[in-house]
Amino acid sequence: MDWVNRLFIFILGIMLLCFSCSQSKRHQVLSIFFDGVESPDTTAAGRISGQGGNAKNDSESQLAQSTPTYFYHTIYQQKECSACHDSENANKLIEELPDLCYQCHSDFSEEYEYLHVPVAMGECGECHHPHLAKNEKLLIAEIQALCFSCHDQDDLRETETHSEIGETGCTDCHNPHGGEDEYLFN
């Protein structure tokens, strides 16, 4: 095999690595080949704070305003991967869900008489992303969109209680984890 084919395979391997690894590893690899690769830890607020008024900073400010801000799981942001993953075992989780989450977060089964079905089944990932998300509390979607991914919007809006709910967030009235009644009222 000649050097061109080897170079092609090497670059292809790097590209595959970039798309299959964590954001921090992807940043490290891409930074080797390209200048100006932005760190995944940089938030929009961090990019625009303390910048002057030159053309470069103005374009960075515009980029920051158009780039979504991400919310990070503290452990992920602090790069404490081993708190959840076993690096010696293909980065598998060190414990099954929800017990892994309950090492740091409340065990809702001990707090509430009634549990939301995903919580009762230990499916934290049905609503929360474990690393980062565009929505607060690491929600995988905005609150109403997330709730309506399981609950039928048309059926709910037909009830008298929900007929004029508009864009009100479901969690304004309902606890997403559990409650003292079957409707999980706050």
Beta strands, then each sheet from edge to edge (+ up, - down):
strand 1: 71-72
strand 2: 85-86
strand 3: 92-93
strand 4: 114-115
strand 5: 132-133
strand 6: 178-179
sheet 1: 1+ 5-
sheet 2: 2+ 3-
sheet 3: 4+ 6-
end
